[in-house]
């Protein structure tokens, strides 16, 4: 069962603040590091705390402040910080063999067999072709190369506000800014099934999923008719836990089959019980042709994977798929132990339960707050969208920054994204601790809206 003794925390003891964070040691150490380290995330820029340790559902900074963790290292440590089974597995592997390039090792063999046991699909569609990597964006790039090699086509379609990584091909699947120059040829973006902000000004379900039909227009009018793959996040992460409407994923799958296009599900963020299922695509009983895994796959250890349907797995041989670090014994040990923990502690069910109780609370906040436009998510992948006016839905980024900082100062470590408040608590969190985290968020929202004149 979830939350064994190692991770138990007295709800009355957290958060525990001994100084106003970020405290003096955090400020000093961050300033020393920032002389050299550049390109920090908005999470750090808005709140430059320096963490020293983590255990279960809490984080401790160098000043001794203890925080409730509603971030999981940005969707990574779903099993809790330093889960003893994962820690022991990595330590054991590190003491035996750290790297053997892409040679088979006993622990790699066990991981591959375990993945083949749990991945979706049957027969030729079973996702049992695999390659292991050390970053999500590398796995995504491999998926793009695989789809081109498998189809002999070269174009890709992806969706507004999806995020797939920070290398050239992965960046081409998402929004660009002026610093990144032009999008590579052959990449096309289309509106996503995002009903709160429908780009076609329609209402679901009366819309008949116009956003999916529009893809046919793009294929006909904008592409060369050589689309290798459609790439999507089953549930958006960076864009704010956006869950597509029922039928959207299935309609994309049907469109791919109609045009002979491969479907790639980027589950780097949504895999490993984060949404209440082992893989988010299982919410819609849909099997992609290519799927990427990451983040929670190794519970913090850098390990990712590209999975391919059986009918295409031999194509992996054509794309120079191996890497220096992918599939090293420590990574494989972390991933295998993480999967075993999810199964042994029934964390898919735990994640779904936490999602239900947190969503009820979030919907209450949405109903009572004039600046919360929508509460949404599945499992422990949740978000609140902030707006200046519920009628116009104008994004409220200033409120997002203030609320994020207020809650962090009160002892909640979590994730900002402009006007979106993102939450990804560890799957092992107790109900009362989760509700205390929501107390901090609600208090911070109502303090902020009062200060801003609402």
Beta strands, then each sheet from edge to edge (+ up, - down):
strand 1: 51-55
strand 2: 58-61
strand 3: 66-69
strand 4: 127-133
strand 5: 155-159
strand 6: 187-190
strand 7: 227-232
strand 8: 262-267
strand 9: 290-293
strand 10: 304-309
strand 11: 372-378
strand 12: 381-386
strand 13: 412-413
strand 14: 415-417
strand 15: 420-423
sheet 1: 1+ 2- 3+ 13+
sheet 2: 4+ 10- 9+ 8+ 7+ 5+ 6+
sheet 3: 11+ 12- 15+ 14-
end
